[in-house]
Amino acid sequence: MVISVKQISQLIIALLLSPPLHAKNLGVLGALFEIKERDILEVITEKLGTMEAFGTIAYHQNQLIDKAKVALQTPKTVPGLRETTNPRTFEWDPSIRFSMDIKNHQNQVIYKKGTAINPLDTVSFHGQWLFFNADDAKQKAWAQSLYKTGDKLILVRGSALELMQAWELPVYFDQQAVLTRKFGIQQIPARVYQEGQHLKIEEVLLTEKPL
């Protein structure tokens, strides 16, 4: 829409000639109340006091303790694994390749982009890691027969606490499948050990004698 100068002038004149508007006090209609919310800390304190009086807090504390005991004694089974039916042996390269220049605190490049570093060049992988299901008697026997001082016993199913007490040895659990996924383990029992500058992974068929 295009407004001419003449139309703008007429609009201004009309506004100037219009009668003034006056505000009027119409009084108070109905009762007035002060706007006030209860302090959240007061509400929480009152709620906790009620829960304590009825023993609710103690009940929830005991529930949490019981859940923690169950999680500690028998963690969730590592998903995606099966008992070995088709034994495999493969290597895993722990090398890290940098996607950018790595600089020190003086802004000097110490590793250029694309550089690969193998931790096994400077640190050895001690012993072997034995992955197995503690609820399977054959796999437990396999792990026990192979174990030597310095090895790590790593469960994917069963109670690490019970086994630790029975064998009087440190026992670990592959929580959230962090290790089995990293190494690409799909079948158990399996063992991981160093060979040269790589880690060798064996998914073992239990009809074979442990090495």
Helices and strands as residue ranges (DSSP letters): H 5-17, H 40-53, H 56-73, E 82-83, E 88-92, E 96-97, E 102-103, E 109-111, E 116-117, G 119-121, E 128-133, H 137-146, E 152-157, H 160-167, E 171-173, G 175-177, H 178-183, E 187-188, E 190-195, E 198-203
